[in-house]
């Protein structure tokens, strides 16, 4: 069995071929340009392969309601050329195989629960912190969609009192976590990309303050058994200890569980990064066949 996997990102598209266990056999990538030319690049990779199914883990927002006439389309994305683009339909028409679609972060949490840092758990939040901020949620063994799908990057947070930014950079919300803690917000604040900031720069304490607030919101609202933080900003691994300390402080001893006695094992990096989303897309394809 051969599975096609597509991690559709706002910056680049990553395509892979996987076996039935979701193990990536080979992969390639292309920049995300205009929809028509980008989908041709994607199809160039997959056409000619004897695929049994394709899984798509996509940036969003996306229409994930199978009963909707626009199921599988990108919707209200800031990437204007991609708004209302029927990604699933366009690929399925050409490849003529079963196609499953979910958010990129739901793909990542699926992969980490089945094969990675949350293996064996039924409740887990995966958050990616990079160009944007998003989160995928597994609850009682099921990927969560709801009315549309959760938007963890747009949770409202309290501004850090020493933050040079008086307003987050999100065009929709004044005080959401994506507006204050994404990679572009770090660059807007310090006029330097996150990857070029020294590890002892005060930027990281401010970053940890915002990410800890989202972790607390998740712990109170959906009670994950583990929180996984991935994405390019989290390449500074010093952030993990800063976030854990802020979470412990903000909790104030309220929640009690043996799992929370060891924050090092509760808030963790992904085991499959940077391939969590791609592996998740392959697992979505496998599930499409089994269904």
C-alpha positions in Angstrom: 0.0 0.0 0.0 1.3 3.4 -0.9 -0.1 6.6 0.8 0.3 10.1 -0.5 0.8 12.8 2.2 0.6 16.5 1.7 1.4 19.0 4.4 0.0 22.2 2.9 1.6 25.2 4.5 1.4 28.9 3.9 5.1 29.1 3.1 5.8 25.8 1.5 4.1 22.5 0.5 5.7 19.3 1.6 4.7 16.1 -0.3 5.5 12.6 0.7 5.0 8.9 -0.1 4.4 6.7 2.9 3.8 3.0 3.7 0.7 1.7 5.5 2.3 2.5 8.9 2.7 6.1 8.0 6.5 5.9 7.6 7.7 8.4 5.1 9.6 6.7 2.2 10.5 9.8 0.2 9.5 13.5 0.2 9.9 16.7 -1.6 8.7 20.3 -1.2 7.9 23.4 -3.2 7.1 27.0 -2.2 3.5 28.1 -1.8 2.8 30.4 -4.6 -0.5 31.1 -6.4 -3.0 28.2 -6.1 -3.0 27.0 -9.7 0.8 26.8 -10.1 1.3 25.4 -6.7 -1.2 22.5 -7.2 0.6 21.7 -10.4 3.8 21.3 -8.5 2.0 19.0 -6.0 0.5 16.9 -8.8 3.8 16.6 -10.5 5.1 14.8 -7.4 2.1 12.5 -7.0 1.0 11.7 -10.5 2.6 8.5 -11.7 2.7 7.0 -8.2 0.3 4.1 -7.6 -1.4 5.8 -4.6 -4.1 4.1 -2.7 -5.2 7.3 -0.9 -4.0 10.9 -0.2 -4.1 12.7 3.1 -3.9 16.5 3.4 -2.9 18.3 6.5 -3.5 21.9 5.6 -3.1 25.5 6.8 -6.4 27.2 7.4 -9.0 28.1 8.1 -10.5 25.3 6.1 -13.9 23.8 5.6 -13.8 20.4 7.3 -17.5 19.7 7.2 -18.1 16.7 4.9 -21.7 17.7 4.3 -20.7 21.2 3.1 -20.6 22.0 -0.6 -17.2 23.6 -0.1 -15.7 20.7 1.9 -12.0 20.6 1.7 -11.6 24.3 0.7 -9.3 26.9 2.2 -11.6 29.6 3.6 -10.8 32.9 5.3 -7.0 32.8 5.1 -4.9 35.9 5.2 -3.3 34.5 2.0 -5.9 36.2 -0.3 -5.2 34.2 -3.4 -6.0 31.0 -1.5 -9.3 32.1 -0.1 -12.1 29.7 -1.1 -9.7 27.5 -3.1 -11.1 23.9 -3.4 -7.8 22.1 -2.5 -9.3 18.7 -1.8 -11.5 18.7 -4.9 -8.7 19.9 -7.2 -6.4 17.1 -6.1 -9.0 14.4 -6.0 -10.2 15.2 -9.6 -6.7 14.5 -10.9 -5.5 11.7 -8.7 -8.8 9.8 -8.5 -8.1 8.2 -5.1 -9.8 8.6 -1.7 -8.7 11.9 -0.2 -8.9 12.9 3.5 -8.3 16.4 4.8 -7.7 18.0 8.2 -5.8 20.9 9.6 -2.0 20.7 9.6 -2.0 20.8 13.4 -4.6 18.1 13.7 -2.4 16.0 11.4 0.5 16.7 13.7 -1.3 15.8 16.9 -2.6 12.6 15.2 1.0 11.6 14.4 2.4 12.4 17.8 -0.4 10.5 19.6 0.0 7.4 17.4 3.8 7.4 16.9 5.4 10.2 18.9 5.6 12.2 22.1 2.0 11.4 23.2 1.9 7.8 22.2 -0.8 5.9 24.0 -2.7 9.0 25.3 -6.2 9.9 24.3 -6.1 13.6 25.1 -3.4 15.9 23.8 -2.9 19.4 22.4 -0.2 20.0 19.8 0.6 23.7 19.2 2.9 25.0 16.5 4.6 28.4 17.1 6.1 29.8 13.9 4.9 32.1 11.1 1.5 31.7 12.7 0.3 29.9 15.8 -2.2 27.0 15.6 -3.2 24.0 17.7 -4.5 20.5 17.0 -6.6 18.8 19.7 -7.2 15.1 20.3 -10.0 14.6 22.8 -10.9 11.1 24.0 -9.2 9.6 21.0 -10.9 11.8 18.4 -9.7 14.8 16.5 -11.7 17.9 17.5 -13.4 20.0 14.8 -16.6 21.5 16.3 -18.4 24.3 14.4 -15.3 24.9 12.2 -12.1 23.9 14.0 -10.4 25.3 17.1 -8.2 28.4 16.6 -5.7 28.3 19.4 -3.6 31.0 17.9 -6.4 33.5 18.3 -7.0 32.9 22.0 -7.0 36.3 23.8 -4.1 36.8 26.2 -3.1 39.5 28.7 -0.3 41.8 27.4 3.0 41.5 29.1 3.6 44.8 31.1 7.1 45.2 29.6 6.2 44.3 26.0 7.3 47.0 23.6 4.4 46.1 21.4 1.3 47.9 22.6 -0.9 46.0 20.1 -0.4 42.5 18.6 0.3 42.2 14.9 -2.8 40.1 14.1 -5.1 42.1 11.7 -8.2 40.6 13.3 -7.5 40.8 17.1 -5.7 43.3 19.2 -4.5 40.9 21.9 -4.4 37.3 20.6 -1.5 35.0 21.1 -0.6 34.8 17.4 -0.4 38.6 17.3 2.0 38.7 20.3 4.0 35.4 20.1 4.3 34.3 16.4 7.6 34.6 14.6 6.6 37.8 12.7 5.5 39.4 16.0 8.9 38.7 17.5 10.6 40.3 14.5 8.2 43.3 14.7 9.0 43.8 18.3 12.8 43.5 18.2 13.5 44.2 14.5 15.4 40.9 14.4 14.2 37.4 13.4 13.6 35.0 16.3 16.4 32.7 15.1 18.9 35.5 15.4 18.1 36.6 18.9 20.6 35.6 21.6 19.2 33.0 24.0 19.6 35.4 27.0 17.6 38.1 25.2 14.6 39.3 27.3 12.4 38.5 24.2 12.2 34.9 25.4 10.8 35.7 28.8 8.0 37.7 27.1 7.4 34.9 24.6 7.2 32.4 27.4 4.6 34.6 29.2 2.2 34.5 26.2 2.7 30.8 25.4 2.1 29.8 29.1 -1.2 31.6 29.0 -2.4 29.5 26.1 -1.2 26.4 27.9 -3.2 27.4 31.0 -6.3 28.1 28.9 -6.0 24.6 27.4 -5.5 23.0 30.8 -8.6 24.6 32.2 -10.8 24.2 29.1 -10.0 20.9 27.5 -7.7 19.2 30.1 -5.1 17.6 27.8 -3.0 14.8 29.2 0.1 16.4 27.5 0.9 19.6 25.7 3.3 19.4 22.8 4.9 22.6 21.5 6.5 22.6 18.0 7.3 25.0 15.2 10.3 27.1 14.4 10.1 29.5 17.4 10.4 26.5 19.7 13.8 25.7 18.2 15.0 27.7 21.2 14.7 24.9 23.6 15.3 27.2 26.6 11.7 28.3 26.1 10.4 25.1 27.5 11.7 25.7 31.0 10.5 29.3 30.9 7.0 28.2 29.8 6.8 25.5 32.4 7.8 27.9 35.2 5.2 30.4 34.0 2.5 27.7 33.8 3.3 26.6 37.4 3.1 30.1 38.6 -0.2 30.9 36.8 -1.8 27.6 38.0 -1.3 28.7 41.6 -1.6 25.1 42.7 -5.2 24.8 41.5 -5.1 21.7 39.3 -3.9 18.5 41.0 -2.8 15.5 39.1 0.3 13.2 39.3 1.0 14.2 35.7 1.4 17.9 36.7 4.1 17.1 39.3 6.6 16.7 36.4 6.1 19.6 34.1 9.2 18.4 32.1 7.1 15.4 31.0 3.8 17.4 30.6 4.9 20.3 28.3 7.2 18.7 25.7 8.7 19.1 22.2 7.3 16.9 19.4 9.1 13.6 18.8 8.5 13.6 15.0 9.3 17.3 14.3 9.7 18.6 11.6 7.7 15.7 10.0 4.7 15.6 12.4 2.3 17.2 9.9 3.5 15.1 7.0 3.3 11.8 9.0 -0.2 12.9 10.2 -1.3 13.4 6.6 -0.2 9.9 5.8 -2.2 8.6 8.7 -5.2 10.5 7.5 -4.8 8.7 4.1 -4.6 5.4 5.9 -7.8 6.2 7.8 -9.6 7.2 4.6 -9.0 3.7 3.3 -10.1 2.0 6.5 -13.3 4.0 6.5 
